[in-house]
């Protein structure tokens, strides 16, 4: 459940970032002379790195949460 939520947030942020990069690229093309198109391979590599790092960052807390005994966690509250 923790990994699913983290993946959802990472994908939502990645989508917003890619749309923002596309909009900035379009604005720069119309404003500046000699600006080319977006490098798809660079965007794909950065997207993969961001997804992997977000999954790794959420894996550690998810693993720690899965090791907690539910009855002990309920008693503490």
PDB file of N, CA, C and O in Angstrom:
ATOM      1  N   UNK A   1       0.823  -1.178   0.000  1.00  0.00           N
ATOM      2  CA  UNK A   1       0.000   0.000   0.000  1.00  0.00           C
ATOM      3  C   UNK A   1       0.880   1.260   0.000  1.00  0.00           C
ATOM      4  O   UNK A   1       0.587   2.226  -0.704  1.00  0.00           O
ATOM      5  N   UNK A   2       1.952   1.241   0.791  1.00  0.00           N
ATOM      6  CA  UNK A   2       2.845   2.395   0.843  1.00  0.00           C
ATOM      7  C   UNK A   2       3.555   2.580  -0.498  1.00  0.00           C
ATOM      8  O   UNK A   2       3.687   3.701  -0.989  1.00  0.00           O
ATOM      9  N   UNK A   3       4.006   1.483  -1.080  1.00  0.00           N
ATOM     10  CA  UNK A   3       4.684   1.572  -2.372  1.00  0.00           C
ATOM     11  C   UNK A   3       3.738   2.030  -3.472  1.00  0.00           C
ATOM     12  O   UNK A   3       4.138   2.792  -4.353  1.00  0.00           O
ATOM     13  N   UNK A   4       2.493   1.578  -3.433  1.00  0.00           N
ATOM     14  CA  UNK A   4       1.514   1.985  -4.445  1.00  0.00           C
ATOM     15  C   UNK A   4       1.246   3.483  -4.374  1.00  0.00           C
ATOM     16  O   UNK A   4       1.189   4.157  -5.402  1.00  0.00           O
ATOM     17  N   UNK A   5       1.083   4.001  -3.159  1.00  0.00           N
ATOM     18  CA  UNK A   5       0.849   5.428  -3.002  1.00  0.00           C
ATOM     19  C   UNK A   5       2.069   6.243  -3.439  1.00  0.00           C
ATOM     20  O   UNK A   5       1.922   7.293  -4.065  1.00  0.00           O
ATOM     21  N   UNK A   6       3.250   5.770  -3.117  1.00  0.00           N
ATOM     22  CA  UNK A   6       4.464   6.476  -3.524  1.00  0.00           C
ATOM     23  C   UNK A   6       4.614   6.461  -5.034  1.00  0.00           C
ATOM     24  O   UNK A   6       5.009   7.464  -5.630  1.00  0.00           O
ATOM     25  N   UNK A   7       4.304   5.332  -5.658  1.00  0.00           N
ATOM     26  CA  UNK A   7       4.385   5.252  -7.106  1.00  0.00           C
ATOM     27  C   UNK A   7       3.357   6.163  -7.768  1.00  0.00           C
ATOM     28  O   UNK A   7       3.646   6.787  -8.789  1.00  0.00           O
ATOM     29  N   UNK A   8       2.164   6.242  -7.193  1.00  0.00           N
ATOM     30  CA  UNK A   8       1.143   7.138  -7.725  1.00  0.00           C
ATOM     31  C   UNK A   8       1.603   8.595  -7.647  1.00  0.00           C
ATOM     32  O   UNK A   8       1.454   9.341  -8.615  1.00  0.00           O
ATOM     33  N   UNK A   9       2.159   9.003  -6.508  1.00  0.00           N
ATOM     34  CA  UNK A   9       2.641  10.369  -6.360  1.00  0.00           C
ATOM     35  C   UNK A   9       3.817  10.655  -7.292  1.00  0.00           C
ATOM     36  O   UNK A   9       3.908  11.744  -7.859  1.00  0.00           O
ATOM     37  N   UNK A  10       4.706   9.693  -7.451  1.00  0.00           N
ATOM     38  CA  UNK A  10       5.848   9.876  -8.338  1.00  0.00           C
ATOM     39  C   UNK A  10       5.388  10.013  -9.792  1.00  0.00           C
ATOM     40  O   UNK A  10       5.901  10.853 -10.532  1.00  0.00           O
ATOM     41  N   UNK A  11       4.439   9.203 -10.188  1.00  0.00           N
ATOM     42  CA  UNK A  11       3.933   9.282 -11.568  1.00  0.00           C
ATOM     43  C   UNK A  11       3.177  10.588 -11.808  1.00  0.00           C
ATOM     44  O   UNK A  11       3.284  11.183 -12.881  1.00  0.00           O
ATOM     45  N   UNK A  12       2.412  11.033 -10.807  1.00  0.00           N
ATOM     46  CA  UNK A  12       1.698  12.304 -10.950  1.00  0.00           C
ATOM     47  C   UNK A  12       2.690  13.460 -11.066  1.00  0.00           C
ATOM     48  O   UNK A  12       2.523  14.335 -11.915  1.00  0.00           O
ATOM     49  N   UNK A  13       3.707  13.469 -10.230  1.00  0.00           N
ATOM     50  CA  UNK A  13       4.726  14.509 -10.305  1.00  0.00           C
ATOM     51  C   UNK A  13       5.517  14.461 -11.600  1.00  0.00           C
ATOM     52  O   UNK A  13       5.861  15.495 -12.172  1.00  0.00           O
ATOM     53  N   UNK A  14       5.797  13.266 -12.049  1.00  0.00           N
ATOM     54  CA  UNK A  14       6.523  13.100 -13.299  1.00  0.00           C
ATOM     55  C   UNK A  14       5.701  13.595 -14.478  1.00  0.00           C
ATOM     56  O   UNK A  14       6.237  14.229 -15.388  1.00  0.00           O
ATOM     57  N   UNK A  15       4.411  13.313 -14.469  1.00  0.00           N
ATOM     58  CA  UNK A  15       3.537  13.776 -15.537  1.00  0.00           C
ATOM     59  C   UNK A  15       3.468  15.300 -15.553  1.00  0.00           C
ATOM     60  O   UNK A  15       3.573  15.919 -16.612  1.00  0.00           O
ATOM     61  N   UNK A  16       3.292  15.895 -14.393  1.00  0.00           N
ATOM     62  CA  UNK A  16       3.246  17.357 -14.319  1.00  0.00           C
ATOM     63  C   UNK A  16       4.580  17.962 -14.782  1.00  0.00           C
ATOM     64  O   UNK A  16       4.597  18.970 -15.489  1.00  0.00           O
ATOM     65  N   UNK A  17       5.679  17.347 -14.383  1.00  0.00           N
ATOM     66  CA  UNK A  17       6.993  17.829 -14.799  1.00  0.00           C
ATOM     67  C   UNK A  17       7.233  17.714 -16.288  1.00  0.00           C
ATOM     68  O   UNK A  17       7.803  18.620 -16.895  1.00  0.00           O
ATOM     69  N   UNK A  18       6.805  16.608 -16.889  1.00  0.00           N
ATOM     70  CA  UNK A  18       6.995  16.438 -18.333  1.00  0.00           C
ATOM     71  C   UNK A  18       6.136  17.417 -19.119  1.00  0.00           C
ATOM     72  O   UNK A  18       6.581  17.968 -20.126  1.00  0.00           O
ATOM     73  N   UNK A  19       4.912  17.636 -18.666  1.00  0.00           N
ATOM     74  CA  UNK A  19       4.056  18.625 -19.336  1.00  0.00           C
ATOM     75  C   UNK A  19       4.662  20.017 -19.192  1.00  0.00           C
ATOM     76  O   UNK A  19       4.660  20.801 -20.141  1.00  0.00           O
ATOM     77  N   UNK A  20       5.178  20.320 -18.011  1.00  0.00           N
ATOM     78  CA  UNK A  20       5.836  21.607 -17.799  1.00  0.00           C
ATOM     79  C   UNK A  20       7.072  21.775 -18.665  1.00  0.00           C
ATOM     80  O   UNK A  20       7.315  22.858 -19.197  1.00  0.00           O
ATOM     81  N   UNK A  21       7.847  20.725 -18.808  1.00  0.00           N
ATOM     82  CA  UNK A  21       9.027  20.785 -19.670  1.00  0.00           C
ATOM     83  C   UNK A  21       8.632  21.008 -21.126  1.00  0.00           C
ATOM     84  O   UNK A  21       9.296  21.749 -21.851  1.00  0.00           O
ATOM     85  N   UNK A  22       7.557  20.367 -21.542  1.00  0.00           N
ATOM     86  CA  UNK A  22       7.085  20.550 -22.922  1.00  0.00           C
ATOM     87  C   UNK A  22       6.613  21.992 -23.140  1.00  0.00           C
ATOM     88  O   UNK A  22       6.906  22.591 -24.175  1.00  0.00           O
ATOM     89  N   UNK A  23       5.884  22.547 -22.166  1.00  0.00           N
ATOM     90  CA  UNK A  23       5.403  23.922 -22.294  1.00  0.00           C
ATOM     91  C   UNK A  23       6.555  24.927 -22.305  1.00  0.00           C
ATOM     92  O   UNK A  23       6.538  25.882 -23.081  1.00  0.00           O
ATOM     93  N   UNK A  24       7.536  24.720 -21.463  1.00  0.00           N
ATOM     94  CA  UNK A  24       8.701  25.608 -21.439  1.00  0.00           C
ATOM     95  C   UNK A  24       9.469  25.503 -22.745  1.00  0.00           C
ATOM     96  O   UNK A  24       9.944  26.507 -23.275  1.00  0.00           O
ATOM     97  N   UNK A  25       9.592  24.294 -23.262  1.00  0.00           N
ATOM     98  CA  UNK A  25      10.291  24.098 -24.540  1.00  0.00           C
ATOM     99  C   UNK A  25       9.584  24.827 -25.664  1.00  0.00           C
ATOM    100  O   UNK A  25      10.230  25.453 -26.504  1.00  0.00           O
ATOM    101  N   UNK A  26       8.256  24.750 -25.686  1.00  0.00           N
ATOM    102  CA  UNK A  26       7.489  25.449 -26.723  1.00  0.00           C
ATOM    103  C   UNK A  26       7.645  26.967 -26.594  1.00  0.00           C
ATOM    104  O   UNK A  26       7.774  27.664 -27.602  1.00  0.00           O
ATOM    105  N   UNK A  27       7.634  27.475 -25.378  1.00  0.00           N
ATOM    106  CA  UNK A  27       7.801  28.911 -25.166  1.00  0.00           C
ATOM    107  C   UNK A  27       9.195  29.375 -25.570  1.00  0.00           C
ATOM    108  O   UNK A  27       9.351  30.454 -26.141  1.00  0.00           O
ATOM    109  N   UNK A  28      10.205  28.565 -25.276  1.00  0.00           N
ATOM    110  CA  UNK A  28      11.572  28.940 -25.640  1.00  0.00           C
ATOM    111  C   UNK A  28      11.788  28.870 -27.140  1.00  0.00           C
ATOM    112  O   UNK A  28      12.541  29.674 -27.691  1.00  0.00           O
ATOM    113  N   UNK A  29      11.150  27.935 -27.806  1.00  0.00           N
ATOM    114  CA  UNK A  29      11.276  27.858 -29.262  1.00  0.00           C
ATOM    115  C   UNK A  29      10.700  29.090 -29.928  1.00  0.00           C
ATOM    116  O   UNK A  29      11.254  29.582 -30.911  1.00  0.00           O
ATOM    117  N   UNK A  30       9.595  29.594 -29.404  1.00  0.00           N
ATOM    118  CA  UNK A  30       8.985  30.773 -30.020  1.00  0.00           C
ATOM    119  C   UNK A  30       9.717  32.053 -29.649  1.00  0.00           C
ATOM    120  O   UNK A  30       9.612  33.050 -30.364  1.00  0.00           O
ATOM    121  N   UNK A  31      10.462  32.046 -28.537  1.00  0.00           N
ATOM    122  CA  UNK A  31      11.132  33.253 -28.083  1.00  0.00           C
ATOM    123  C   UNK A  31      12.577  33.343 -28.563  1.00  0.00           C
ATOM    124  O   UNK A  31      13.008  34.396 -29.033  1.00  0.00           O
ATOM    125  N   UNK A  32      13.316  32.267 -28.451  1.00  0.00           N
ATOM    126  CA  UNK A  32      14.744  32.263 -28.765  1.00  0.00           C
ATOM    127  C   UNK A  32      15.008  31.646 -30.127  1.00  0.00           C
ATOM    128  O   UNK A  32      14.295  30.745 -30.569  1.00  0.00           O
ATOM    129  N   UNK A  33      16.032  32.140 -30.775  1.00  0.00           N
ATOM    130  CA  UNK A  33      16.414  31.607 -32.074  1.00  0.00           C
ATOM    131  C   UNK A  33      17.398  30.455 -31.886  1.00  0.00           C
ATOM    132  O   UNK A  33      18.326  30.550 -31.083  1.00  0.00           O
ATOM    133  N   UNK A  34      17.193  29.376 -32.625  1.00  0.00           N
ATOM    134  CA  UNK A  34      18.128  28.256 -32.628  1.00  0.00           C
ATOM    135  C   UNK A  34      17.894  27.230 -31.538  1.00  0.00           C
ATOM    136  O   UNK A  34      18.739  26.359 -31.332  1.00  0.00           O
ATOM    137  N   UNK A  35      16.788  27.302 -30.843  1.00  0.00           N
ATOM    138  CA  UNK A  35      16.474  26.307 -29.818  1.00  0.00           C
ATOM    139  C   UNK A  35      15.812  25.118 -30.498  1.00  0.00           C
ATOM    140  O   UNK A  35      14.816  25.279 -31.204  1.00  0.00           O
ATOM    141  N   UNK A  36      16.359  23.929 -30.289  1.00  0.00           N
ATOM    142  CA  UNK A  36      15.834  22.718 -30.918  1.00  0.00           C
ATOM    143  C   UNK A  36      14.716  22.090 -30.113  1.00  0.00           C
ATOM    144  O   UNK A  36      14.197  22.676 -29.163  1.00  0.00           O
ATOM    145  N   UNK A  37      14.366  20.901 -30.512  1.00  0.00           N
ATOM    146  CA  UNK A  37      13.286  20.189 -29.827  1.00  0.00           C
ATOM    147  C   UNK A  37      13.805  19.499 -28.570  1.00  0.00           C
ATOM    148  O   UNK A  37      15.007  19.468 -28.308  1.00  0.00           O
ATOM    149  N   UNK A  38      12.885  18.956 -27.813  1.00  0.00           N
ATOM    150  CA  UNK A  38      13.231  18.271 -26.561  1.00  0.00           C
ATOM    151  C   UNK A  38      13.984  16.972 -26.865  1.00  0.00           C
ATOM    152  O   UNK A  38      13.639  16.242 -27.794  1.00  0.00           O
ATOM    153  N   UNK A  39      15.003  16.705 -26.078  1.00  0.00           N
ATOM    154  CA  UNK A  39      15.756  15.463 -26.201  1.00  0.00           C
ATOM    155  C   UNK A  39      14.996  14.363 -25.461  1.00  0.00           C
ATOM    156  O   UNK A  39      15.000  14.318 -24.230  1.00  0.00           O
ATOM    157  N   UNK A  40      14.350  13.485 -26.211  1.00  0.00           N
ATOM    158  CA  UNK A  40      13.491  12.454 -25.638  1.00  0.00           C
ATOM    159  C   UNK A  40      14.298  11.455 -24.809  1.00  0.00           C
ATOM    160  O   UNK A  40      13.830  10.998 -23.766  1.00  0.00           O
ATOM    161  N   UNK A  41      15.484  11.119 -25.256  1.00  0.00           N
ATOM    162  CA  UNK A  41      16.287  10.147 -24.508  1.00  0.00           C
ATOM    163  C   UNK A  41      16.711  10.700 -23.145  1.00  0.00           C
ATOM    164  O   UNK A  41      16.762   9.956 -22.165  1.00  0.00           O
ATOM    165  N   UNK A  42      17.012  11.983 -23.076  1.00  0.00           N
ATOM    166  CA  UNK A  42      17.375  12.582 -21.790  1.00  0.00           C
ATOM    167  C   UNK A  42      16.177  12.618 -20.855  1.00  0.00           C
ATOM    168  O   UNK A  42      16.314  12.334 -19.665  1.00  0.00           O
ATOM    169  N   UNK A  43      15.010  12.962 -21.374  1.00  0.00           N
ATOM    170  CA  UNK A  43      13.807  12.975 -20.542  1.00  0.00           C
ATOM    171  C   UNK A  43      13.446  11.574 -20.063  1.00  0.00           C
ATOM    172  O   UNK A  43      13.006  11.403 -18.926  1.00  0.00           O
ATOM    173  N   UNK A  44      13.625  10.584 -20.906  1.00  0.00           N
ATOM    174  CA  UNK A  44      13.334   9.205 -20.506  1.00  0.00           C
ATOM    175  C   UNK A  44      14.304   8.731 -19.431  1.00  0.00           C
ATOM    176  O   UNK A  44      13.901   8.056 -18.484  1.00  0.00           O
ATOM    177  N   UNK A  45      15.577   9.082 -19.572  1.00  0.00           N
ATOM    178  CA  UNK A  45      16.570   8.678 -18.577  1.00  0.00           C
ATOM    179  C   UNK A  45      16.304   9.354 -17.232  1.00  0.00           C
ATOM    180  O   UNK A  45      16.372   8.705 -16.188  1.00  0.00           O
ATOM    181  N   UNK A  46      16.005  10.634 -17.253  1.00  0.00           N
ATOM    182  CA  UNK A  46      15.718  11.351 -16.011  1.00  0.00           C
ATOM    183  C   UNK A  46      14.446  10.811 -15.373  1.00  0.00           C
ATOM    184  O   UNK A  46      14.380  10.672 -14.152  1.00  0.00           O
ATOM    185  N   UNK A  47      13.437  10.505 -16.181  1.00  0.00           N
ATOM    186  CA  UNK A  47      12.189   9.952 -15.656  1.00  0.00           C
ATOM    187  C   UNK A  47      12.425   8.607 -14.981  1.00  0.00           C
ATOM    188  O   UNK A  47      11.889   8.347 -13.904  1.00  0.00           O
ATOM    189  N   UNK A  48      13.218   7.763 -15.604  1.00  0.00           N
ATOM    190  CA  UNK A  48      13.517   6.453 -15.025  1.00  0.00           C
ATOM    191  C   UNK A  48      14.281   6.592 -13.711  1.00  0.00           C
ATOM    192  O   UNK A  48      13.999   5.881 -12.746  1.00  0.00           O
ATOM    193  N   UNK A  49      15.245   7.504 -13.676  1.00  0.00           N
ATOM    194  CA  UNK A  49      16.022   7.711 -12.458  1.00  0.00           C
ATOM    195  C   UNK A  49      15.134   8.234 -11.332  1.00  0.00           C
ATOM    196  O   UNK A  49      15.257   7.799 -10.187  1.00  0.00           O
ATOM    197  N   UNK A  50      14.239   9.168 -11.659  1.00  0.00           N
ATOM    198  CA  UNK A  50      13.343   9.705 -10.634  1.00  0.00           C
ATOM    199  C   UNK A  50      12.377   8.646 -10.115  1.00  0.00           C
ATOM    200  O   UNK A  50      12.120   8.588  -8.912  1.00  0.00           O
ATOM    201  N   UNK A  51      11.841   7.815 -10.991  1.00  0.00           N
ATOM    202  CA  UNK A  51      10.943   6.753 -10.546  1.00  0.00           C
ATOM    203  C   UNK A  51      11.660   5.736  -9.664  1.00  0.00           C
ATOM    204  O   UNK A  51      11.138   5.319  -8.630  1.00  0.00           O
ATOM    205  N   UNK A  52      12.851   5.346 -10.079  1.00  0.00           N
ATOM    206  CA  UNK A  52      13.612   4.379  -9.282  1.00  0.00           C
ATOM    207  C   UNK A  52      14.007   4.949  -7.921  1.00  0.00           C
ATOM    208  O   UNK A  52      13.946   4.246  -6.912  1.00  0.00           O
ATOM    209  N   UNK A  53      14.408   6.212  -7.889  1.00  0.00           N
ATOM    210  CA  UNK A  53      14.795   6.797  -6.604  1.00  0.00           C
ATOM    211  C   UNK A  53      13.591   6.978  -5.686  1.00  0.00           C
ATOM    212  O   UNK A  53      13.718   6.822  -4.471  1.00  0.00           O
ATOM    213  N   UNK A  54      12.423   7.303  -6.243  1.00  0.00           N
ATOM    214  CA  UNK A  54      11.242   7.433  -5.390  1.00  0.00           C
ATOM    215  C   UNK A  54      10.790   6.070  -4.868  1.00  0.00           C
ATOM    216  O   UNK A  54      10.341   5.965  -3.726  1.00  0.00           O
ATOM    217  N   UNK A  55      10.903   5.032  -5.687  1.00  0.00           N
ATOM    218  CA  UNK A  55      10.562   3.695  -5.207  1.00  0.00           C
ATOM    219  C   UNK A  55      11.536   3.215  -4.129  1.00  0.00           C
ATOM    220  O   UNK A  55      11.128   2.587  -3.152  1.00  0.00           O
ATOM    221  N   UNK A  56      12.797   3.508  -4.310  1.00  0.00           N
ATOM    222  CA  UNK A  56      13.785   3.133  -3.302  1.00  0.00           C
ATOM    223  C   UNK A  56      13.554   3.907  -2.007  1.00  0.00           C
ATOM    224  O   UNK A  56      13.680   3.345  -0.919  1.00  0.00           O
ATOM    225  N   UNK A  57      13.221   5.178  -2.115  1.00  0.00           N
ATOM    226  CA  UNK A  57      12.979   5.995  -0.926  1.00  0.00           C
ATOM    227  C   UNK A  57      11.723   5.548  -0.177  1.00  0.00           C
ATOM    228  O   UNK A  57      11.640   5.718   1.039  1.00  0.00           O
ATOM    229  N   UNK A  58      10.759   4.988  -0.878  1.00  0.00           N
ATOM    230  CA  UNK A  58       9.542   4.534  -0.199  1.00  0.00           C
ATOM    231  C   UNK A  58       9.626   3.061   0.212  1.00  0.00           C
ATOM    232  O   UNK A  58       8.821   2.604   1.024  1.00  0.00           O
ATOM    233  N   UNK A  59      10.572   2.327  -0.327  1.00  0.00           N
ATOM    234  CA  UNK A  59      10.712   0.922   0.019  1.00  0.00           C
ATOM    235  C   UNK A  59      11.172   0.738   1.462  1.00  0.00           C
ATOM    236  O   UNK A  59      10.699  -0.158   2.161  1.00  0.00           O
ATOM    237  N   UNK A  60      12.091   1.586   1.902  1.00  0.00           N
ATOM    238  CA  UNK A  60      12.625   1.464   3.254  1.00  0.00           C
ATOM    239  C   UNK A  60      11.528   1.660   4.309  1.00  0.00           C
ATOM    240  O   UNK A  60      11.411   0.821   5.203  1.00  0.00           O
ATOM    241  N   UNK A  61      10.719   2.728   4.250  1.00  0.00           N
ATOM    242  CA  UNK A  61       9.639   2.845   5.237  1.00  0.00           C
ATOM    243  C   UNK A  61       8.579   1.750   5.097  1.00  0.00           C
ATOM    244  O   UNK A  61       8.004   1.315   6.095  1.00  0.00           O
ATOM    245  N   UNK A  62       8.320   1.306   3.875  1.00  0.00           N
ATOM    246  CA  UNK A  62       7.326   0.245   3.684  1.00  0.00           C
ATOM    247  C   UNK A  62       7.810  -1.057   4.308  1.00  0.00           C
ATOM    248  O   UNK A  62       7.028  -1.785   4.920  1.00  0.00           O
ATOM    249  N   UNK A  63       9.068  -1.345   4.157  1.00  0.00           N
ATOM    250  CA  UNK A  63       9.616  -2.565   4.755  1.00  0.00           C
ATOM    251  C   UNK A  63       9.594  -2.484   6.276  1.00  0.00           C
ATOM    252  O   UNK A  63       9.288  -3.465   6.955  1.00  0.00           O
ATOM    253  N   UNK A  64       9.918  -1.314   6.802  1.00  0.00           N
ATOM    254  CA  UNK A  64       9.888  -1.125   8.250  1.00  0.00           C
ATOM    255  C   UNK A  64       8.460  -1.244   8.781  1.00  0.00           C
ATOM    256  O   UNK A  64       8.240  -1.822   9.845  1.00  0.00           O
ATOM    257  N   UNK A  65       7.498  -0.705   8.053  1.00  0.00           N
ATOM    258  CA  UNK A  65       6.099  -0.784   8.486  1.00  0.00           C
ATOM    259  C   UNK A  65       5.573  -2.207   8.415  1.00  0.00           C
ATOM    260  O   UNK A  65       4.723  -2.590   9.220  1.00  0.00           O
ATOM    261  N   UNK A  66       6.059  -2.994   7.472  1.00  0.00           N
ATOM    262  CA  UNK A  66       5.572  -4.368   7.355  1.00  0.00           C
ATOM    263  C   UNK A  66       6.101  -5.270   8.464  1.00  0.00           C
ATOM    264  O   UNK A  66       5.529  -6.330   8.717  1.00  0.00           O
ATOM    265  N   UNK A  67       7.170  -4.872   9.121  1.00  0.00           N
ATOM    266  CA  UNK A  67       7.748  -5.678  10.198  1.00  0.00           C
ATOM    267  C   UNK A  67       7.091  -5.435  11.551  1.00  0.00           C
ATOM    268  O   UNK A  67       7.315  -6.196  12.492  1.00  0.00           O
ATOM    269  N   UNK A  68       6.281  -4.382  11.659  1.00  0.00           N
ATOM    270  CA  UNK A  68       5.659  -4.048  12.942  1.00  0.00           C
ATOM    271  C   UNK A  68       4.471  -4.960  13.180  1.00  0.00           C
ATOM    272  O   UNK A  68       3.646  -5.171  12.291  1.00  0.00           O
ATOM    273  N   UNK A  69       4.392  -5.498  14.385  1.00  0.00           N
ATOM    274  CA  UNK A  69       3.265  -6.327  14.782  1.00  0.00           C
ATOM    275  C   UNK A  69       2.029  -5.430  14.942  1.00  0.00           C
ATOM    276  O   UNK A  69       2.085  -4.455  15.690  1.00  0.00           O
ATOM    277  N   UNK A  70       0.916  -5.732  14.261  1.00  0.00           N
ATOM    278  CA  UNK A  70      -0.268  -4.868  14.335  1.00  0.00           C
ATOM    279  C   UNK A  70      -0.819  -4.707  15.746  1.00  0.00           C
ATOM    280  O   UNK A  70      -1.251  -3.615  16.114  1.00  0.00           O
ATOM    281  N   UNK A  71      -0.812  -5.762  16.533  1.00  0.00           N
ATOM    282  CA  UNK A  71      -1.336  -5.675  17.903  1.00  0.00           C
ATOM    283  C   UNK A  71      -0.466  -4.751  18.778  1.00  0.00           C
ATOM    284  O   UNK A  71      -0.977  -4.007  19.616  1.00  0.00           O
ATOM    285  N   UNK A  72       0.827  -4.816  18.567  1.00  0.00           N
ATOM    286  CA  UNK A  72       1.716  -3.943  19.338  1.00  0.00           C
ATOM    287  C   UNK A  72       1.524  -2.481  18.931  1.00  0.00           C
ATOM    288  O   UNK A  72       1.549  -1.589  19.779  1.00  0.00           O
ATOM    289  N   UNK A  73       1.335  -2.241  17.641  1.00  0.00           N
ATOM    290  CA  UNK A  73       1.123  -0.874  17.167  1.00  0.00           C
ATOM    291  C   UNK A  73      -0.202  -0.326  17.688  1.00  0.00           C
ATOM    292  O   UNK A  73      -0.291   0.858  18.012  1.00  0.00           O
ATOM    293  N   UNK A  74      -1.229  -1.163  17.773  1.00  0.00           N
ATOM    294  CA  UNK A  74      -2.519  -0.714  18.291  1.00  0.00           C
ATOM    295  C   UNK A  74      -2.467  -0.457  19.794  1.00  0.00           C
ATOM    296  O   UNK A  74      -3.153   0.441  20.282  1.00  0.00           O
ATOM    297  N   UNK A  75      -1.686  -1.208  20.524  1.00  0.00           N
ATOM    298  CA  UNK A  75      -1.573  -1.014  21.966  1.00  0.00           C
ATOM    299  C   UNK A  75      -0.883   0.302  22.302  1.00  0.00           C
ATOM    300  O   UNK A  75      -1.208   0.940  23.304  1.00  0.00           O
ATOM    301  N   UNK A  76       0.056   0.702  21.476  1.00  0.00           N
ATOM    302  CA  UNK A  76       0.792   1.931  21.729  1.00  0.00           C
ATOM    303  C   UNK A  76      -0.142   3.136  21.607  1.00  0.00           C
ATOM    304  O   UNK A  76      -0.033   4.091  22.377  1.00  0.00           O
ATOM    305  N   UNK A  77      -1.057   3.088  20.640  1.00  0.00           N
ATOM    306  CA  UNK A  77      -1.982   4.217  20.448  1.00  0.00           C
ATOM    307  C   UNK A  77      -2.999   4.184  21.528  1.00  0.00           C
ATOM    308  O   UNK A  77      -3.882   5.039  21.570  1.00  0.00           O
TER     309      UNK A  77
END
